[in-house]
Amino acid sequence: MALITNWATLRGFLSFSTSVCIKFPRNIFNHQNISTTGRFSTKPSDMELWQNKPKVKLVANRHRKLSLEWSNHLEDMQLSKEDRIGLPQRSLVVSADVLENVSKKEDILDKVEESGPEIDILAEMDEPPVLEPYAQLPLPSYTYTLASYIEQSHTLQKLVELGVDLSKVEKKQGVPSELLKMDFERDIKDKLFFLNSVGVEGEELGNFVTKNPHILLEDVQNLEARVNYLKSKKFTDEAITKIVSRAPYFLSFSVIRVDRKLGYLQQLLHLKGSEVRSVITREPRLVTFKVSRIQENIFILREQLGFQKEDLKTLVVKEPKLLLRGKNRLIGMFDYIYNVMDIPHSVMLHAPHVLHSRLHKLQERHQFLKSIGRDNYDPTQPGYVSLERLTRIPDSVFCEEIAKTPAEDYNAFLKTL
């Protein structure tokens, strides 16, 4: 029984077969869990021919020597389940039509031994041909994570250096697959320069892109058109910087959509042009939020909280955030101010920001003032406490200027709540 030692010849020998089923020895790669199987066929009809021809079986025994055996039955050549899960014996089955000019199995072995230098095909190899490294992973049509592509993507590496949080970006529908197709120098760099030119600081670019990665999918010409629209409406450069920085999605809205939103707010609240600019500069998210949120809060302010129609303009101009406040928080804050603190609508109109403050902070300070007899919110009375300052100043200033007591007394009171 001869030993086949020429790997190149064996590979050439197999390349002429019309149908081959290959299983390599278990330890050919020096790894206990590797089992490699290949099956090749030039065309489907060859299978029927192959099944009816005599077969040659190349067997690797426990001593790592290869031998050829003849068989006229396909069943004898089939790889059993035990072979597939890693038993010592491995087999190579080839169609006999590749041996058409050879009549004896001894001639086959001689033919293999005579060609080329001797190479031990079972010896360890530094880079086995079947384990050649790949150049790139294929781009997915949709991906849930970008982490596995960072080493291959120069674009992703640059975004990470910029401070972009890819774990948040990959959750945006349609963005991950598009980013993997983009070149940083060609597709992204000019958009970052544009954002910086409209006032987004370099250290804030990463945070900006994290919040709105869709901005990288926009054309620079469209972004320029949207900024030019704001300038045409007499928004100053400083106002544009505030708008873009406070509402990263603002520039993702087309000129038509922005114009419709501004017109809607102006008609809804009967605002002047200067008032529209002031409201949008202070709260640009009024453009990016859904109109249904604005409509709901307008309804709550009028129908549930009892403000008059003309009062709505005053509230929004002074505190635009009220139109984006969650309805439950808005109702809960008004209920405490109106029913517990006994403050009327007219006083709230002078300090509407109190409706947007934190309820627990207001409760703590009101209860402390009540305990020391200083809970006076009537502007016509001496010792009046301004709502404008009640919820905005820090605890130290509150104790010194409003409560006029040591901070230790206030902190001790908070422990009793």
C-alpha positions as CSV (number, residue, x, y, z in Angstrom):
1,M,0.0,0.0,0.0
2,A,1.6,3.2,-1.2
3,L,1.7,6.6,0.5
4,I,0.5,9.6,-1.5
5,T,2.9,12.4,-0.6
6,N,2.5,14.9,-3.4
7,W,-0.2,17.5,-2.5
8,A,0.0,19.4,-5.8
9,T,-0.4,16.2,-7.8
10,L,-3.4,15.1,-5.6
11,R,-5.0,18.5,-6.2
12,G,-4.4,18.2,-9.9
13,F,-5.7,14.7,-9.9
14,L,-9.0,15.9,-8.3
15,S,-9.4,18.9,-10.6
16,F,-10.3,16.6,-13.6
17,S,-13.1,14.8,-11.8
18,T,-16.7,15.5,-12.8
19,S,-18.0,14.8,-9.4
20,V,-16.0,14.7,-6.2
21,C,-16.8,14.3,-2.5
22,I,-13.9,15.2,-0.3
23,K,-13.3,14.8,3.4
24,F,-9.9,15.6,4.9
25,P,-8.2,13.9,7.9
26,R,-9.4,15.2,11.2
27,N,-6.0,16.5,12.3
28,I,-4.8,18.0,8.9
29,F,-5.0,21.5,10.4
30,N,-3.8,20.4,13.9
31,H,-7.2,21.3,15.3
32,Q,-9.6,18.7,17.0
33,N,-12.8,20.4,15.9
34,I,-12.1,21.2,12.2
35,S,-13.9,19.0,9.6
36,T,-13.9,20.3,6.0
37,T,-16.2,18.9,3.3
38,G,-16.4,20.0,-0.3
39,R,-18.7,18.8,-3.1
40,F,-18.3,19.9,-6.7
41,S,-20.3,19.1,-9.9
42,T,-20.0,20.5,-13.4
43,K,-23.7,20.0,-14.2
44,P,-26.7,18.3,-12.6
45,S,-26.8,15.4,-15.1
46,D,-23.4,14.2,-14.1
47,M,-24.8,12.8,-10.9
48,E,-26.7,10.1,-12.7
49,L,-23.6,9.1,-14.7
50,W,-21.5,9.1,-11.6
51,Q,-23.8,6.8,-9.7
52,N,-23.5,4.1,-12.3
53,K,-19.7,4.1,-12.7
54,P,-17.2,2.1,-10.7
55,K,-15.7,4.2,-7.9
56,V,-12.3,4.6,-6.3
57,K,-12.1,5.2,-2.6
58,L,-9.0,7.0,-1.1
59,V,-8.8,6.0,2.6
60,A,-6.8,7.6,5.3
61,N,-6.3,5.1,8.1
62,R,-5.3,5.7,11.8
63,H,-1.6,5.6,10.7
64,R,-2.1,8.6,8.5
65,K,-1.4,6.6,5.3
66,L,-3.6,6.9,2.2
67,S,-4.7,4.0,0.0
68,L,-7.1,3.4,-2.9
69,E,-9.9,0.9,-2.9
70,W,-12.3,-0.1,-5.8
71,S,-16.0,-0.4,-5.5
72,N,-18.9,-0.7,-7.9
73,H,-21.6,0.4,-5.4
74,L,-22.3,3.9,-4.5
75,E,-23.5,2.9,-1.1
76,D,-20.0,1.7,-0.2
77,M,-18.6,5.1,-1.1
78,Q,-21.2,7.2,0.9
79,L,-19.8,9.1,3.9
80,S,-21.5,7.8,7.1
81,K,-22.8,10.1,9.9
82,E,-19.9,8.9,12.0
83,D,-17.4,10.1,9.4
84,R,-19.0,13.5,9.4
85,I,-18.8,14.1,13.1
86,G,-15.1,13.4,13.4
87,L,-14.1,9.7,13.6
88,P,-10.5,8.9,12.8
89,Q,-11.1,7.4,9.3
90,R,-11.7,9.9,6.5
91,S,-12.4,9.1,2.8
92,L,-12.1,10.6,-0.6
93,V,-14.4,9.3,-3.3
94,V,-13.7,10.1,-7.0
95,S,-15.5,9.0,-10.2
96,A,-13.6,6.4,-12.1
97,D,-13.9,8.3,-15.4
98,V,-10.8,10.3,-14.3
99,L,-8.9,7.1,-14.5
100,E,-9.9,6.1,-18.0
101,N,-6.3,5.6,-19.1
102,V,-5.3,3.6,-16.0
103,S,-6.4,0.0,-15.5
104,K,-4.8,-0.9,-12.2
105,K,-4.9,0.8,-8.8
106,E,-1.1,0.1,-8.5
107,D,-0.6,2.2,-11.7
108,I,-2.6,5.0,-10.1
109,L,-0.4,5.1,-7.0
110,D,2.7,4.9,-9.2
111,K,1.5,7.7,-11.3
112,V,0.9,9.9,-8.2
113,E,4.3,9.1,-6.7
114,E,6.4,9.7,-9.8
115,S,5.4,13.4,-10.3
116,G,7.0,16.3,-8.4
117,P,8.9,16.6,-5.1
118,E,7.6,14.7,-2.1
119,I,5.4,16.8,0.3
120,D,3.7,15.5,3.4
121,I,0.1,16.6,3.0
122,L,-0.5,15.9,6.7
123,A,2.3,18.1,7.9
124,E,1.6,21.5,9.5
125,M,1.5,24.5,7.1
126,D,1.9,28.1,8.0
127,E,-0.9,29.2,5.7
128,P,-3.1,26.3,4.5
129,P,-4.6,27.1,1.1
130,V,-8.1,26.4,2.3
131,L,-7.7,29.0,5.0
132,E,-6.5,31.9,2.8
133,P,-7.4,35.2,4.5
134,Y,-10.3,37.2,2.9
135,A,-9.9,40.8,1.9
136,Q,-13.2,42.3,3.0
137,L,-16.4,41.2,4.6
138,P,-19.4,41.6,2.1
139,L,-21.5,44.7,2.8
140,P,-24.9,43.7,4.3
141,S,-28.2,44.8,2.9
142,Y,-29.1,45.5,6.5
143,T,-27.0,45.4,9.6
144,Y,-27.8,45.6,13.3
145,T,-24.3,46.4,14.5
146,L,-21.4,48.3,13.1
147,A,-18.8,47.0,15.5
148,S,-17.6,44.1,13.4
149,Y,-16.9,46.5,10.4
150,I,-14.8,49.1,12.2
151,E,-11.4,47.4,11.5
152,Q,-12.2,47.4,7.7
153,S,-14.0,50.7,7.3
154,H,-11.9,53.9,7.3
155,T,-15.1,55.9,7.4
156,L,-16.3,54.3,10.7
157,Q,-12.8,54.8,12.2
158,K,-12.9,58.5,11.4
159,L,-16.4,58.8,12.9
160,V,-15.3,57.2,16.1
161,E,-12.3,59.5,16.3
162,L,-14.7,62.4,15.9
163,G,-16.7,61.2,18.9
164,V,-19.7,59.6,17.2
165,D,-21.4,56.9,19.2
166,L,-21.9,54.1,16.7
167,S,-24.0,52.1,19.2
168,K,-26.7,54.8,18.8
169,V,-26.2,55.4,15.1
170,E,-26.7,51.8,14.2
171,K,-30.2,52.0,15.7
172,K,-31.3,54.5,13.1
173,Q,-33.1,52.7,10.3
174,G,-31.3,52.7,7.0
175,V,-28.2,54.5,8.2
176,P,-25.7,51.7,9.0
177,S,-25.8,50.1,5.6
178,E,-25.4,53.5,3.9
179,L,-22.4,54.5,6.1
180,L,-20.6,51.3,5.1
181,K,-20.9,52.3,1.5
182,M,-19.6,55.9,2.0
183,D,-16.1,57.2,1.7
184,F,-15.1,59.7,4.4
185,E,-13.1,62.0,2.2
186,R,-15.6,62.0,-0.7
187,D,-19.0,61.7,1.0
188,I,-18.7,63.0,4.6
189,K,-15.9,65.5,5.1
190,D,-17.6,68.4,3.2
191,K,-20.8,68.0,5.3
192,L,-18.8,68.3,8.6
193,F,-17.1,71.4,7.3
194,F,-20.5,72.8,6.5
195,L,-21.9,72.1,9.9
196,N,-18.8,73.8,11.4
197,S,-19.4,76.8,9.2
198,V,-22.9,77.3,10.5
199,G,-21.8,77.3,14.1
200,V,-21.5,73.7,15.3
201,E,-18.2,73.6,17.2
202,G,-15.6,70.9,16.4
203,E,-16.0,69.2,19.7
204,E,-19.8,69.1,19.3
205,L,-19.7,67.5,15.8
206,G,-19.6,63.9,17.2
207,N,-22.6,64.5,19.4
208,F,-24.4,66.2,16.6
209,V,-23.9,63.3,14.2
210,T,-24.8,60.8,16.9
211,K,-28.2,62.5,17.4
212,N,-28.9,63.0,13.7
213,P,-26.7,60.6,11.5
214,H,-29.1,61.2,8.6
215,I,-27.4,64.5,8.1
216,L,-24.5,62.6,6.5
217,L,-26.9,61.2,3.8
218,E,-28.0,64.7,2.7
219,D,-26.5,66.7,-0.2
220,V,-24.5,69.8,0.8
221,Q,-26.5,71.8,-1.7
222,N,-29.7,71.0,0.1
223,L,-28.2,71.9,3.5
224,E,-27.1,75.2,2.1
225,A,-30.5,75.9,0.6
226,R,-32.2,75.4,4.1
227,V,-29.8,77.8,5.8
228,N,-30.3,80.3,3.0
229,Y,-34.0,80.1,3.6
230,L,-33.6,81.0,7.3
231,K,-31.5,84.0,6.2
232,S,-34.2,85.1,3.8
233,K,-36.6,85.1,6.7
234,K,-34.3,87.5,8.6
235,F,-32.8,85.0,11.0
236,T,-29.4,86.2,12.2
237,D,-26.3,84.1,12.0
238,E,-26.4,83.8,15.8
239,A,-30.0,82.6,15.7
240,I,-29.2,80.0,13.0
241,T,-26.3,78.7,15.1
242,K,-28.7,78.2,18.0
243,I,-31.3,76.6,15.9
244,V,-29.0,74.1,14.3
245,S,-27.2,73.3,17.6
246,R,-30.4,72.9,19.7
247,A,-32.3,70.9,17.1
248,P,-29.9,68.6,15.1
249,Y,-32.8,67.4,12.9
250,F,-33.8,70.9,11.8
251,L,-31.5,70.7,8.7
252,S,-33.0,67.4,7.7
253,F,-36.3,69.1,7.0
254,S,-36.9,70.4,3.5
255,V,-37.5,74.1,2.9
256,I,-41.1,73.4,2.1
257,R,-41.7,71.6,5.4
258,V,-40.0,74.3,7.5
259,D,-42.0,77.0,5.7
260,R,-45.3,75.2,6.4
261,K,-44.5,74.8,10.1
262,L,-43.6,78.4,10.6
263,G,-46.7,79.5,8.8
264,Y,-48.8,77.2,10.9
265,L,-47.5,78.5,14.2
266,Q,-47.9,82.1,13.0
267,Q,-51.5,81.6,12.1
268,L,-52.3,79.5,15.1
269,L,-51.1,81.9,17.7
270,H,-51.4,85.1,15.7
271,L,-47.7,85.9,15.9
272,K,-45.7,88.7,14.2
273,G,-42.7,87.9,12.1
274,S,-40.3,89.0,14.9
275,E,-42.2,86.8,17.4
276,V,-42.0,83.8,15.1
277,R,-38.2,84.3,14.9
278,S,-37.9,84.6,18.7
279,V,-40.0,81.5,19.4
280,I,-38.2,79.3,16.9
281,T,-34.7,80.5,18.0
282,R,-35.5,79.7,21.6
283,E,-37.2,76.4,20.8
284,P,-36.4,75.1,17.3
285,R,-37.8,71.7,18.1
286,L,-41.3,73.2,17.4
287,V,-40.4,72.6,13.7
288,T,-39.1,69.1,14.1
289,F,-41.8,67.8,16.5
290,K,-45.1,66.5,15.2
291,V,-47.9,69.0,14.8
292,S,-50.2,66.7,16.9
293,R,-48.1,67.4,20.0
294,I,-48.5,71.1,19.5
295,Q,-52.2,70.8,18.9
296,E,-52.7,68.6,22.0
297,N,-50.9,71.1,24.3
298,I,-52.9,74.0,22.8
299,F,-56.1,72.2,23.6
300,I,-55.0,71.4,27.2
301,L,-54.0,75.0,27.9
302,R,-57.3,76.3,26.7
303,E,-59.9,73.7,27.5
304,Q,-58.4,71.9,30.6
305,L,-56.3,74.5,32.3
306,G,-58.6,77.5,31.5
307,F,-56.3,80.0,29.8
308,Q,-58.0,82.4,27.4
309,K,-57.2,82.4,23.7
310,E,-55.3,85.6,23.9
311,D,-53.3,84.2,26.8
312,L,-51.9,81.5,24.7
313,K,-49.7,83.9,22.7
314,T,-48.3,85.4,25.9
315,L,-47.5,81.9,27.3
316,V,-45.8,80.7,24.1
317,V,-43.8,83.8,23.4
318,K,-42.4,83.8,27.0
319,E,-42.1,80.0,27.3
320,P,-42.2,78.2,23.9
321,K,-41.3,74.9,25.6
322,L,-44.8,74.7,27.0
323,L,-46.0,73.4,23.6
324,L,-43.7,70.4,23.8
325,R,-44.3,69.6,27.5
326,G,-45.8,66.2,28.2
327,K,-49.5,66.6,28.9
328,N,-49.5,64.7,32.3
329,R,-46.6,66.8,33.6
330,L,-48.3,70.0,32.3
331,I,-51.6,69.2,34.0
332,G,-49.9,68.0,37.2
333,M,-47.8,71.2,37.5
334,F,-50.8,73.4,36.9
335,D,-52.9,71.5,39.4
336,Y,-50.3,72.0,42.2
337,I,-49.8,75.7,41.4
338,Y,-53.5,76.6,41.1
339,N,-55.1,74.4,43.7
340,V,-52.4,73.9,46.4
341,M,-50.4,77.2,46.1
342,D,-53.6,79.1,45.2
343,I,-51.9,81.1,42.4
344,P,-54.4,82.5,39.8
345,H,-53.9,82.5,36.0
346,S,-53.0,86.2,35.9
347,V,-49.9,85.6,38.1
348,M,-48.9,82.5,36.1
349,L,-49.0,84.6,32.9
350,H,-46.1,86.8,34.3
351,A,-44.0,83.7,35.0
352,P,-45.1,80.9,32.6
353,H,-41.8,79.1,33.0
354,V,-43.1,77.8,36.4
355,L,-45.4,75.5,34.4
356,H,-42.3,73.9,32.8
357,S,-40.3,73.5,36.1
358,R,-39.8,70.4,38.2
359,L,-42.7,69.6,40.4
360,H,-40.8,68.1,43.3
361,K,-38.5,71.1,43.5
362,L,-41.5,73.5,43.6
363,Q,-43.2,71.3,46.3
364,E,-40.1,71.3,48.5
365,R,-39.7,75.0,48.5
366,H,-43.3,75.9,48.8
367,Q,-43.8,73.6,51.8
368,F,-40.7,75.1,53.5
369,L,-41.9,78.7,52.9
370,K,-45.3,77.7,54.3
371,S,-43.7,76.2,57.4
372,I,-42.0,79.5,58.2
373,G,-44.9,81.7,57.1
374,R,-43.4,83.2,54.0
375,D,-45.6,81.6,51.3
376,N,-46.8,84.9,49.9
377,Y,-47.2,84.9,46.1
378,D,-49.4,88.0,45.7
379,P,-47.5,90.7,44.0
380,T,-49.6,93.4,45.7
381,Q,-48.6,92.3,49.2
382,P,-45.4,93.0,51.1
383,G,-42.9,90.1,51.3
384,Y,-44.0,88.9,47.9
385,V,-42.2,85.8,46.6
386,S,-41.6,86.0,42.8
387,L,-42.4,82.8,40.9
388,E,-39.8,83.9,38.4
389,R,-37.1,83.3,41.0
390,L,-38.7,80.5,43.1
391,T,-37.9,77.7,40.8
392,R,-34.8,79.0,39.0
393,I,-32.3,80.0,41.7
394,P,-30.1,77.5,43.5
395,D,-30.8,76.4,47.1
396,S,-28.2,78.6,48.6
397,V,-29.7,81.8,47.1
398,F,-33.2,80.6,47.9
399,C,-32.3,80.2,51.6
400,E,-30.5,83.5,51.8
401,E,-32.7,85.9,49.7
402,I,-36.2,84.3,49.8
403,A,-36.5,82.1,52.9
404,K,-33.9,84.2,54.8
405,T,-32.9,81.2,56.9
406,P,-29.7,79.1,57.1
407,A,-29.2,76.4,54.5
408,E,-28.9,73.9,57.3
409,D,-32.5,74.5,58.4
410,Y,-33.7,74.0,54.8
411,N,-31.7,70.8,54.5
412,A,-33.1,69.5,57.8
413,F,-36.6,70.2,56.7
414,L,-36.1,68.3,53.5
415,K,-35.2,65.2,55.6
416,T,-38.7,65.3,57.2
417,L,-40.5,65.0,53.8
